[in-house]
Amino acid sequence: MIGVVAMAYGIATAVAVLHQGRLIVRRGRSCEVSALLFAVYLGGYLIWLGYGLEIGSVPIVAVNVVGLVSTSVVLAIVLHLRGSLVNARSWRSCAV
């Protein structure tokens, strides 16, 4: 039972980042958020996904797949609004 509850809560937490993405899109700017924070979250989801796959844990895999997708979407939005997804120079810039 605790596995189901943990998985449900983990998925809800992973999806919650999309709310931040929605606010960023609505405002049309991403200066108020840290792109590095989303990148660190993304790395964490990748590591935990690998661990979940290694041990064959469906709840860990499910939570981290959702987190990986959600965080990737928001990070892409943040970097796009800062100028470019591929030009790392623009990632730290923020038009005021």
Long-range contacts (C-beta under 8 A, 24 or more apart in sequence): 3-59, 4-59, 6-59, 7-58, 7-59, 7-62, 7-63, 10-59, 10-62, 10-63, 10-66, 10-67, 11-62, 11-63, 11-66, 13-63, 13-67, 14-45, 14-63, 14-64, 14-66, 14-67, 14-70, 14-71, 15-66, 15-70, 17-41, 17-67, 17-70, 17-71, 17-74, 18-70, 18-73, 18-74, 20-74, 21-70, 21-73, 21-74, 21-77, 24-74, 24-77, 24-78, 24-81, 25-77, 28-81, 29-81, 29-94, 29-95, 30-77, 30-78, 30-79, 30-81, 30-82, 30-94, 31-94, 31-95, 31-96, 33-78, 35-75, 35-78, 35-79, 35-82, 35-91, 35-92, 38-71, 38-74, 38-75, 38-78, 39-75, 41-67, 41-71, 42-68, 42-71, 42-72, 42-75, 45-71
